[in-house]
Amino acid sequence: MLPSTLLDSADKALYFAKEHGRNQVVLFENIPPPQSNSDANDVELF
């Protein structure tokens, strides 16, 4: 694994942990893939 790839993976795991409760260990392999937001163009009125 290239150093830049390793750092990118570690960075993604760090930010995932921060966004999901902090004080935890997250492995890059365990991060779920990003979900596509197909409702992004919908307008919610209520």
Summary of the structure (lengths in Angstrom):
residues: 46
radius of gyration: 15.0
end to end distance: 48.3
largest distance: 48.4
contacts: 61
relative contact order: 0.13
helix: 43%
strand: 0%
